[in-house]
């Protein structure tokens, strides 16, 4: 049984909370703070329990020294202070005397955010490989550990798995909420429809194998649609194709022919760009120079007809190249349709949730998960490393 924050004694303790503050930043501004807000319930609960709160998070990927400035967490501490309406002290270290002294001098209800855990990846990837010495050091900073970073549960890092193995541990309210909603997909109200988009079939093989027997419909869009279309013998031009998984797609199409629904028309260009010779073509009309970048209007209509009669929907991955305005048409259209029809829809993190926020529909969908890879691996039936020690 996974312990929640209410199952362990945190009163008056030094509590380490692993958060997910991996927010998008442009021109030194946070452009979407929803991940920060998602951790507030757990932080506030610890404040009510008179805790000393030590916050940890990663931000981006640290591969070289130039990434340190780019992925500095100080900007998050500033925003978190605003949201909590109390000071969050930022410590520009992942370990060292400064960090230790600041923690040792904490009073109850003080909050510290330490520097990006992935700064430790610059020298031997100590965070990402769950370095034992680093995990012991971090665990030594607190009394209790709370994992409230759902999107990292599929990673075995020092800041989640490493600390959890060494301290009394639980999940926070965000992780509890995520798991509760994803559990609904194990016994969904039917008809149950899954929409899968994104680039590569390889990223979705596990979830397709696990969910295909359970769904009533499996709608395929995004770049991965072209691997399925190629498997059916269609010309897909210069569209992205996962050559290693054509046979897998052929197998799924044969085994679940009554469930799998592919696009019948495609928005194409002759270059990977928002501009150019844009048009919609039937899937039988694509030339060798065409690049498919979104599904077409007829496909959207077919998808809507299926979705309208569905009772539960799970959606992972946009249906087109969402960063291009001309090729986010289908994704936006269907998101708005699901919201307007009030159909129970769970979005599986990553780019489709980013699409939801761009469309300003985040307050209207049934549930938007904060996890991408973690959501998919959970739905594959895998044991998530971040939960294994809790």
TORKOL-4160 file (C-alpha; in steps of 0.2 Angstrom, whole numbers, padded with zeros to 4 digits, m for minus):
390
<pt num="1" X="0000" Y="0000" Z="0000"/>
<pt num="2" X="0007" Y="0017" Z="m0005"/>
<pt num="3" X="0008" Y="0029" Z="0009"/>
<pt num="4" X="0001" Y="0046" Z="0007"/>
<pt num="5" X="0007" Y="0062" Z="0017"/>
<pt num="6" X="m0007" Y="0059" Z="0029"/>
<pt num="7" X="m0001" Y="0042" Z="0033"/>
<pt num="8" X="0016" Y="0047" Z="0041"/>
<pt num="9" X="0021" Y="0059" Z="0055"/>
<pt num="10" X="0027" Y="0075" Z="0048"/>
<pt num="11" X="0023" Y="0087" Z="0062"/>
<pt num="12" X="0038" Y="0098" Z="0067"/>
<pt num="13" X="0049" Y="0088" Z="0056"/>
<pt num="14" X="0062" Y="0094" Z="0042"/>
<pt num="15" X="0052" Y="0088" Z="0027"/>
<pt num="16" X="0060" Y="0086" Z="0010"/>
<pt num="17" X="0048" Y="0088" Z="m0004"/>
<pt num="18" X="0053" Y="0082" Z="m0021"/>
<pt num="19" X="0043" Y="0094" Z="m0033"/>
<pt num="20" X="0041" Y="0096" Z="m0051"/>
<pt num="21" X="0046" Y="0114" Z="m0055"/>
<pt num="22" X="0051" Y="0109" Z="m0073"/>
<pt num="23" X="0042" Y="0124" Z="m0080"/>
<pt num="24" X="0044" Y="0132" Z="m0098"/>
<pt num="25" X="0054" Y="0148" Z="m0097"/>
<pt num="26" X="0056" Y="0161" Z="m0111"/>
<pt num="27" X="0066" Y="0178" Z="m0110"/>
<pt num="28" X="0068" Y="0175" Z="m0091"/>
<pt num="29" X="0050" Y="0173" Z="m0088"/>
<pt num="30" X="0039" Y="0158" Z="m0083"/>
<pt num="31" X="0026" Y="0156" Z="m0097"/>
<pt num="32" X="0016" Y="0142" Z="m0088"/>
<pt num="33" X="0017" Y="0140" Z="m0069"/>
<pt num="34" X="0004" Y="0126" Z="m0068"/>
<pt num="35" X="0017" Y="0114" Z="m0062"/>
<pt num="36" X="0022" Y="0125" Z="m0048"/>
<pt num="37" X="0004" Y="0128" Z="m0043"/>
<pt num="38" X="0001" Y="0109" Z="m0043"/>
<pt num="39" X="0013" Y="0107" Z="m0028"/>
<pt num="40" X="0005" Y="0120" Z="m0017"/>
<pt num="41" X="m0007" Y="0109" Z="m0008"/>
<pt num="42" X="0007" Y="0098" Z="m0002"/>
<pt num="43" X="0017" Y="0113" Z="0003"/>
<pt num="44" X="0003" Y="0121" Z="0012"/>
<pt num="45" X="m0001" Y="0105" Z="0021"/>
<pt num="46" X="0017" Y="0104" Z="0028"/>
<pt num="47" X="0016" Y="0122" Z="0033"/>
<pt num="48" X="0000" Y="0118" Z="0043"/>
<pt num="49" X="0010" Y="0104" Z="0052"/>
<pt num="50" X="0023" Y="0117" Z="0057"/>
<pt num="51" X="0037" Y="0109" Z="0046"/>
<pt num="52" X="0053" Y="0115" Z="0040"/>
<pt num="53" X="0051" Y="0113" Z="0022"/>
<pt num="54" X="0066" Y="0109" Z="0010"/>
<pt num="55" X="0060" Y="0109" Z="m0009"/>
<pt num="56" X="0069" Y="0100" Z="m0022"/>
<pt num="57" X="0066" Y="0100" Z="m0041"/>
<pt num="58" X="0075" Y="0098" Z="m0058"/>
<pt num="59" X="0073" Y="0110" Z="m0072"/>
<pt num="60" X="0078" Y="0105" Z="m0090"/>
<pt num="61" X="0093" Y="0094" Z="m0094"/>
<pt num="62" X="0111" Y="0099" Z="m0089"/>
<pt num="63" X="0123" Y="0093" Z="m0102"/>
<pt num="64" X="0136" Y="0107" Z="m0101"/>
<pt num="65" X="0141" Y="0122" Z="m0091"/>
<pt num="66" X="0131" Y="0134" Z="m0102"/>
<pt num="67" X="0115" Y="0125" Z="m0096"/>
<pt num="68" X="0118" Y="0130" Z="m0078"/>
<pt num="69" X="0113" Y="0148" Z="m0081"/>
<pt num="70" X="0099" Y="0143" Z="m0092"/>
<pt num="71" X="0091" Y="0131" Z="m0080"/>
<pt num="72" X="0094" Y="0141" Z="m0064"/>
<pt num="73" X="0079" Y="0138" Z="m0052"/>
<pt num="74" X="0080" Y="0155" Z="m0043"/>
<pt num="75" X="0066" Y="0161" Z="m0055"/>
<pt num="76" X="0055" Y="0147" Z="m0048"/>
<pt num="77" X="0058" Y="0153" Z="m0030"/>
<pt num="78" X="0052" Y="0170" Z="m0034"/>
<pt num="79" X="0036" Y="0164" Z="m0041"/>
<pt num="80" X="0033" Y="0152" Z="m0027"/>
<pt num="81" X="0035" Y="0166" Z="m0015"/>
<pt num="82" X="0022" Y="0175" Z="m0024"/>
<pt num="83" X="0010" Y="0161" Z="m0024"/>
<pt num="84" X="0012" Y="0156" Z="m0006"/>
<pt num="85" X="0012" Y="0174" Z="0000"/>
<pt num="86" X="0028" Y="0170" Z="0010"/>
<pt num="87" X="0046" Y="0170" Z="0008"/>
<pt num="88" X="0054" Y="0155" Z="m0001"/>
<pt num="89" X="0073" Y="0156" Z="0002"/>
<pt num="90" X="0083" Y="0151" Z="m0013"/>
<pt num="91" X="0100" Y="0142" Z="m0010"/>
<pt num="92" X="0111" Y="0142" Z="m0025"/>
<pt num="93" X="0119" Y="0125" Z="m0020"/>
<pt num="94" X="0114" Y="0106" Z="m0022"/>
<pt num="95" X="0126" Y="0102" Z="m0008"/>
<pt num="96" X="0139" Y="0111" Z="0002"/>
<pt num="97" X="0141" Y="0121" Z="0018"/>
<pt num="98" X="0130" Y="0135" Z="0013"/>
<pt num="99" X="0115" Y="0123" Z="0010"/>
<pt num="100" X="0119" Y="0114" Z="0026"/>
<pt num="101" X="0120" Y="0130" Z="0037"/>
<pt num="102" X="0104" Y="0137" Z="0029"/>
<pt num="103" X="0095" Y="0121" Z="0033"/>
<pt num="104" X="0102" Y="0120" Z="0051"/>
<pt num="105" X="0096" Y="0138" Z="0054"/>
<pt num="106" X="0078" Y="0135" Z="0048"/>
<pt num="107" X="0064" Y="0138" Z="0060"/>
<pt num="108" X="0047" Y="0130" Z="0059"/>
<pt num="109" X="0037" Y="0135" Z="0043"/>
<pt num="110" X="0053" Y="0141" Z="0034"/>
<pt num="111" X="0054" Y="0136" Z="0016"/>
<pt num="112" X="0070" Y="0133" Z="0006"/>
<pt num="113" X="0071" Y="0129" Z="m0012"/>
<pt num="114" X="0088" Y="0122" Z="m0016"/>
<pt num="115" X="0096" Y="0123" Z="m0034"/>
<pt num="116" X="0092" Y="0112" Z="m0048"/>
<pt num="117" X="0095" Y="0094" Z="m0044"/>
<pt num="118" X="0102" Y="0091" Z="m0061"/>
<pt num="119" X="0116" Y="0102" Z="m0058"/>
<pt num="120" X="0123" Y="0086" Z="m0051"/>
<pt num="121" X="0122" Y="0078" Z="m0069"/>
<pt num="122" X="0136" Y="0090" Z="m0075"/>
<pt num="123" X="0149" Y="0078" Z="m0066"/>
<pt num="124" X="0145" Y="0060" Z="m0070"/>
<pt num="125" X="0126" Y="0061" Z="m0070"/>
<pt num="126" X="0125" Y="0058" Z="m0051"/>
<pt num="127" X="0107" Y="0064" Z="m0050"/>
<pt num="128" X="0101" Y="0054" Z="m0065"/>
<pt num="129" X="0110" Y="0038" Z="m0061"/>
<pt num="130" X="0104" Y="0038" Z="m0043"/>
<pt num="131" X="0122" Y="0040" Z="m0036"/>
<pt num="132" X="0122" Y="0032" Z="m0019"/>
<pt num="133" X="0133" Y="0045" Z="m0010"/>
<pt num="134" X="0122" Y="0059" Z="m0017"/>
<pt num="135" X="0106" Y="0051" Z="m0011"/>
<pt num="136" X="0113" Y="0048" Z="0006"/>
<pt num="137" X="0119" Y="0066" Z="0007"/>
<pt num="138" X="0102" Y="0073" Z="0002"/>
<pt num="139" X="0093" Y="0061" Z="0014"/>
<pt num="140" X="0104" Y="0067" Z="0028"/>
<pt num="141" X="0096" Y="0085" Z="0026"/>
<pt num="142" X="0079" Y="0080" Z="0032"/>
<pt num="143" X="0069" Y="0069" Z="0043"/>
<pt num="144" X="0055" Y="0064" Z="0031"/>
<pt num="145" X="0053" Y="0063" Z="0012"/>
<pt num="146" X="0038" Y="0067" Z="0002"/>
<pt num="147" X="0038" Y="0063" Z="m0017"/>
<pt num="148" X="0026" Y="0075" Z="m0026"/>
<pt num="149" X="0034" Y="0075" Z="m0043"/>
<pt num="150" X="0023" Y="0063" Z="m0053"/>
<pt num="151" X="0031" Y="0067" Z="m0070"/>
<pt num="152" X="0048" Y="0060" Z="m0063"/>
<pt num="153" X="0041" Y="0044" Z="m0055"/>
<pt num="154" X="0047" Y="0033" Z="m0070"/>
<pt num="155" X="0065" Y="0039" Z="m0067"/>
<pt num="156" X="0076" Y="0031" Z="m0054"/>
<pt num="157" X="0085" Y="0047" Z="m0048"/>
<pt num="158" X="0094" Y="0051" Z="m0032"/>
<pt num="159" X="0081" Y="0065" Z="m0028"/>
<pt num="160" X="0067" Y="0053" Z="m0028"/>
<pt num="161" X="0071" Y="0034" Z="m0027"/>
<pt num="162" X="0088" Y="0037" Z="m0018"/>
<pt num="163" X="0081" Y="0048" Z="m0004"/>
<pt num="164" X="0065" Y="0037" Z="m0003"/>
<pt num="165" X="0075" Y="0022" Z="0001"/>
<pt num="166" X="0083" Y="0030" Z="0016"/>
<pt num="167" X="0070" Y="0041" Z="0025"/>
<pt num="168" X="0052" Y="0038" Z="0030"/>
<pt num="169" X="0043" Y="0042" Z="0014"/>
<pt num="170" X="0026" Y="0046" Z="0006"/>
<pt num="171" X="0018" Y="0053" Z="m0009"/>
<pt num="172" X="0011" Y="0071" Z="m0009"/>
<pt num="173" X="m0007" Y="0076" Z="m0014"/>
<pt num="174" X="m0002" Y="0079" Z="m0032"/>
<pt num="175" X="0004" Y="0061" Z="m0035"/>
<pt num="176" X="m0011" Y="0054" Z="m0025"/>
<pt num="177" X="m0023" Y="0064" Z="m0036"/>
<pt num="178" X="m0014" Y="0058" Z="m0052"/>
<pt num="179" X="m0014" Y="0040" Z="m0047"/>
<pt num="180" X="m0033" Y="0041" Z="m0042"/>
<pt num="181" X="m0038" Y="0048" Z="m0060"/>
<pt num="182" X="m0027" Y="0036" Z="m0069"/>
<pt num="183" X="m0035" Y="0022" Z="m0059"/>
<pt num="184" X="m0051" Y="0027" Z="m0067"/>
<pt num="185" X="m0044" Y="0021" Z="m0084"/>
<pt num="186" X="m0043" Y="0003" Z="m0077"/>
<pt num="187" X="m0062" Y="0001" Z="m0076"/>
<pt num="188" X="m0068" Y="0015" Z="m0088"/>
<pt num="189" X="m0086" Y="0019" Z="m0092"/>
<pt num="190" X="m0089" Y="0013" Z="m0110"/>
<pt num="191" X="m0087" Y="0016" Z="m0124"/>
<pt num="192" X="m0069" Y="0019" Z="m0120"/>
<pt num="193" X="m0059" Y="0029" Z="m0133"/>
<pt num="194" X="m0040" Y="0032" Z="m0133"/>
<pt num="195" X="m0032" Y="0045" Z="m0144"/>
<pt num="196" X="m0014" Y="0044" Z="m0147"/>
<pt num="197" X="m0003" Y="0057" Z="m0156"/>
<pt num="198" X="0015" Y="0063" Z="m0155"/>
<pt num="199" X="0030" Y="0058" Z="m0166"/>
<pt num="200" X="0035" Y="0040" Z="m0163"/>
<pt num="201" X="0026" Y="0024" Z="m0162"/>
<pt num="202" X="0041" Y="0017" Z="m0152"/>
<pt num="203" X="0036" Y="0029" Z="m0137"/>
<pt num="204" X="0018" Y="0021" Z="m0137"/>
<pt num="205" X="0021" Y="0002" Z="m0140"/>
<pt num="206" X="0018" Y="m0003" Z="m0122"/>
<pt num="207" X="0003" Y="0008" Z="m0119"/>
<pt num="208" X="m0005" Y="0002" Z="m0136"/>
<pt num="209" X="m0002" Y="m0016" Z="m0131"/>
<pt num="210" X="m0009" Y="m0014" Z="m0114"/>
<pt num="211" X="m0024" Y="m0003" Z="m0119"/>
<pt num="212" X="m0029" Y="m0010" Z="m0136"/>
<pt num="213" X="m0038" Y="m0025" Z="m0129"/>
<pt num="214" X="m0048" Y="m0014" Z="m0117"/>
<pt num="215" X="m0053" Y="0001" Z="m0128"/>
<pt num="216" X="m0068" Y="0002" Z="m0140"/>
<pt num="217" X="m0059" Y="0014" Z="m0152"/>
<pt num="218" X="m0041" Y="0018" Z="m0154"/>
<pt num="219" X="m0039" Y="0035" Z="m0164"/>
<pt num="220" X="m0021" Y="0037" Z="m0171"/>
<pt num="221" X="m0015" Y="0055" Z="m0176"/>
<pt num="222" X="0001" Y="0065" Z="m0175"/>
<pt num="223" X="0017" Y="0059" Z="m0183"/>
<pt num="224" X="0014" Y="0041" Z="m0178"/>
<pt num="225" X="m0001" Y="0040" Z="m0190"/>
<pt num="226" X="0011" Y="0039" Z="m0205"/>
<pt num="227" X="0020" Y="0023" Z="m0198"/>
<pt num="228" X="0003" Y="0015" Z="m0197"/>
<pt num="229" X="m0002" Y="0022" Z="m0215"/>
<pt num="230" X="0014" Y="0016" Z="m0222"/>
<pt num="231" X="0011" Y="m0001" Z="m0214"/>
<pt num="232" X="m0006" Y="m0001" Z="m0224"/>
<pt num="233" X="0004" Y="0002" Z="m0240"/>
<pt num="234" X="0000" Y="0021" Z="m0242"/>
<pt num="235" X="0013" Y="0033" Z="m0249"/>
<pt num="236" X="0017" Y="0045" Z="m0235"/>
<pt num="237" X="0030" Y="0056" Z="m0244"/>
<pt num="238" X="0043" Y="0064" Z="m0233"/>
<pt num="239" X="0032" Y="0062" Z="m0217"/>
<pt num="240" X="0040" Y="0055" Z="m0201"/>
<pt num="241" X="0040" Y="0036" Z="m0201"/>
<pt num="242" X="0046" Y="0025" Z="m0187"/>
<pt num="243" X="0054" Y="0012" Z="m0199"/>
<pt num="244" X="0058" Y="0000" Z="m0185"/>
<pt num="245" X="0040" Y="m0002" Z="m0180"/>
<pt num="246" X="0031" Y="m0004" Z="m0196"/>
<pt num="247" X="0028" Y="m0023" Z="m0193"/>
<pt num="248" X="0021" Y="m0019" Z="m0175"/>
<pt num="249" X="0009" Y="m0007" Z="m0183"/>
<pt num="250" X="0004" Y="m0020" Z="m0196"/>
<pt num="251" X="0001" Y="m0032" Z="m0182"/>
<pt num="252" X="m0010" Y="m0020" Z="m0172"/>
<pt num="253" X="m0020" Y="m0016" Z="m0188"/>
<pt num="254" X="m0023" Y="m0034" Z="m0191"/>
<pt num="255" X="m0027" Y="m0039" Z="m0173"/>
<pt num="256" X="m0038" Y="m0024" Z="m0169"/>
<pt num="257" X="m0045" Y="m0019" Z="m0186"/>
<pt num="258" X="m0062" Y="m0015" Z="m0179"/>
<pt num="259" X="m0055" Y="m0003" Z="m0166"/>
<pt num="260" X="m0040" Y="0006" Z="m0174"/>
<pt num="261" X="m0045" Y="0022" Z="m0184"/>
<pt num="262" X="m0033" Y="0031" Z="m0195"/>
<pt num="263" X="m0034" Y="0048" Z="m0203"/>
<pt num="264" X="m0042" Y="0048" Z="m0220"/>
<pt num="265" X="m0035" Y="0065" Z="m0225"/>
<pt num="266" X="m0019" Y="0075" Z="m0221"/>
<pt num="267" X="m0014" Y="0093" Z="m0220"/>
<pt num="268" X="0003" Y="0094" Z="m0229"/>
<pt num="269" X="0017" Y="0105" Z="m0234"/>
<pt num="270" X="0033" Y="0102" Z="m0244"/>
<pt num="271" X="0044" Y="0108" Z="m0230"/>
<pt num="272" X="0044" Y="0107" Z="m0211"/>
<pt num="273" X="0037" Y="0124" Z="m0209"/>
<pt num="274" X="0022" Y="0134" Z="m0204"/>
<pt num="275" X="0023" Y="0143" Z="m0221"/>
<pt num="276" X="0023" Y="0136" Z="m0239"/>
<pt num="277" X="0012" Y="0127" Z="m0251"/>
<pt num="278" X="m0001" Y="0121" Z="m0238"/>
<pt num="279" X="m0016" Y="0110" Z="m0243"/>
<pt num="280" X="m0026" Y="0095" Z="m0237"/>
<pt num="281" X="m0025" Y="0079" Z="m0247"/>
<pt num="282" X="m0033" Y="0062" Z="m0246"/>
<pt num="283" X="m0022" Y="0049" Z="m0239"/>
<pt num="284" X="m0022" Y="0041" Z="m0257"/>
<pt num="285" X="m0016" Y="0057" Z="m0264"/>
<pt num="286" X="0001" Y="0061" Z="m0255"/>
<pt num="287" X="0016" Y="0063" Z="m0267"/>
<pt num="288" X="0034" Y="0058" Z="m0263"/>
<pt num="289" X="0038" Y="0076" Z="m0258"/>
<pt num="290" X="0023" Y="0079" Z="m0246"/>
<pt num="291" X="0026" Y="0081" Z="m0227"/>
<pt num="292" X="0011" Y="0077" Z="m0217"/>
<pt num="293" X="0010" Y="0089" Z="m0202"/>
<pt num="294" X="m0008" Y="0087" Z="m0196"/>
<pt num="295" X="m0024" Y="0077" Z="m0199"/>
<pt num="296" X="m0037" Y="0085" Z="m0211"/>
<pt num="297" X="m0055" Y="0090" Z="m0209"/>
<pt num="298" X="m0063" Y="0074" Z="m0214"/>
<pt num="299" X="m0053" Y="0065" Z="m0201"/>
<pt num="300" X="m0058" Y="0077" Z="m0188"/>
<pt num="301" X="m0076" Y="0074" Z="m0192"/>
<pt num="302" X="m0074" Y="0055" Z="m0191"/>
<pt num="303" X="m0064" Y="0057" Z="m0174"/>
<pt num="304" X="m0078" Y="0068" Z="m0167"/>
<pt num="305" X="m0092" Y="0056" Z="m0172"/>
<pt num="306" X="m0083" Y="0042" Z="m0162"/>
<pt num="307" X="m0079" Y="0054" Z="m0147"/>
<pt num="308" X="m0097" Y="0060" Z="m0146"/>
<pt num="309" X="m0103" Y="0043" Z="m0142"/>
<pt num="310" X="m0089" Y="0039" Z="m0130"/>
<pt num="311" X="m0090" Y="0040" Z="m0111"/>
<pt num="312" X="m0072" Y="0040" Z="m0106"/>
<pt num="313" X="m0057" Y="0046" Z="m0116"/>
<pt num="314" X="m0039" Y="0046" Z="m0114"/>
<pt num="315" X="m0028" Y="0056" Z="m0125"/>
<pt num="316" X="m0009" Y="0057" Z="m0126"/>
<pt num="317" X="0000" Y="0067" Z="m0140"/>
<pt num="318" X="m0006" Y="0081" Z="m0151"/>
<pt num="319" X="m0013" Y="0077" Z="m0168"/>
<pt num="320" X="m0002" Y="0088" Z="m0178"/>
<pt num="321" X="0014" Y="0099" Z="m0176"/>
<pt num="322" X="0007" Y="0110" Z="m0163"/>
<pt num="323" X="0021" Y="0123" Z="m0163"/>
<pt num="324" X="0015" Y="0128" Z="m0180"/>
<pt num="325" X="m0001" Y="0138" Z="m0180"/>
<pt num="326" X="m0006" Y="0131" Z="m0197"/>
<pt num="327" X="m0005" Y="0113" Z="m0190"/>
<pt num="328" X="m0013" Y="0114" Z="m0173"/>
<pt num="329" X="m0030" Y="0115" Z="m0181"/>
<pt num="330" X="m0036" Y="0097" Z="m0177"/>
<pt num="331" X="m0029" Y="0097" Z="m0160"/>
<pt num="332" X="m0037" Y="0113" Z="m0155"/>
<pt num="333" X="m0053" Y="0109" Z="m0164"/>
<pt num="334" X="m0055" Y="0092" Z="m0155"/>
<pt num="335" X="m0050" Y="0099" Z="m0138"/>
<pt num="336" X="m0063" Y="0112" Z="m0139"/>
<pt num="337" X="m0076" Y="0099" Z="m0145"/>
<pt num="338" X="m0073" Y="0088" Z="m0130"/>
<pt num="339" X="m0074" Y="0103" Z="m0118"/>
<pt num="340" X="m0090" Y="0109" Z="m0126"/>
<pt num="341" X="m0098" Y="0092" Z="m0125"/>
<pt num="342" X="m0092" Y="0089" Z="m0107"/>
<pt num="343" X="m0085" Y="0072" Z="m0112"/>
<pt num="344" X="m0075" Y="0064" Z="m0098"/>
<pt num="345" X="m0057" Y="0066" Z="m0104"/>
<pt num="346" X="m0041" Y="0062" Z="m0096"/>
<pt num="347" X="m0025" Y="0070" Z="m0105"/>
<pt num="348" X="m0009" Y="0061" Z="m0103"/>
<pt num="349" X="0003" Y="0074" Z="m0099"/>
<pt num="350" X="0017" Y="0081" Z="m0110"/>
<pt num="351" X="0013" Y="0090" Z="m0127"/>
<pt num="352" X="m0006" Y="0088" Z="m0126"/>
<pt num="353" X="m0007" Y="0096" Z="m0109"/>
<pt num="354" X="0004" Y="0110" Z="m0116"/>
<pt num="355" X="m0008" Y="0111" Z="m0131"/>
<pt num="356" X="m0023" Y="0113" Z="m0118"/>
<pt num="357" X="m0014" Y="0127" Z="m0109"/>
<pt num="358" X="m0011" Y="0136" Z="m0126"/>
<pt num="359" X="m0029" Y="0134" Z="m0130"/>
<pt num="360" X="m0033" Y="0141" Z="m0113"/>
<pt num="361" X="m0045" Y="0127" Z="m0109"/>
<pt num="362" X="m0036" Y="0120" Z="m0094"/>
<pt num="363" X="m0050" Y="0124" Z="m0082"/>
<pt num="364" X="m0063" Y="0115" Z="m0093"/>
<pt num="365" X="m0056" Y="0098" Z="m0096"/>
<pt num="366" X="m0060" Y="0083" Z="m0084"/>
<pt num="367" X="m0042" Y="0080" Z="m0079"/>
<pt num="368" X="m0025" Y="0085" Z="m0086"/>
<pt num="369" X="m0010" Y="0074" Z="m0080"/>
<pt num="370" X="0006" Y="0083" Z="m0076"/>
<pt num="371" X="0016" Y="0067" Z="m0082"/>
<pt num="372" X="0020" Y="0062" Z="m0100"/>
<pt num="373" X="0032" Y="0047" Z="m0099"/>
<pt num="374" X="0026" Y="0043" Z="m0081"/>
<pt num="375" X="0008" Y="0042" Z="m0086"/>
<pt num="376" X="0012" Y="0031" Z="m0101"/>
<pt num="377" X="0022" Y="0019" Z="m0091"/>
<pt num="378" X="0009" Y="0018" Z="m0077"/>
<pt num="379" X="m0004" Y="0013" Z="m0090"/>
<pt num="380" X="0008" Y="0000" Z="m0098"/>
<pt num="381" X="0006" Y="m0008" Z="m0081"/>
<pt num="382" X="0024" Y="m0005" Z="m0076"/>
<pt num="383" X="0030" Y="m0002" Z="m0058"/>
<pt num="384" X="0036" Y="0016" Z="m0057"/>
<pt num="385" X="0053" Y="0017" Z="m0048"/>
<pt num="386" X="0047" Y="0033" Z="m0039"/>
<pt num="387" X="0034" Y="0023" Z="m0030"/>
<pt num="388" X="0043" Y="0007" Z="m0027"/>
<pt num="389" X="0051" Y="0013" Z="m0010"/>
<pt num="390" X="0036" Y="0022" Z="m0003"/>
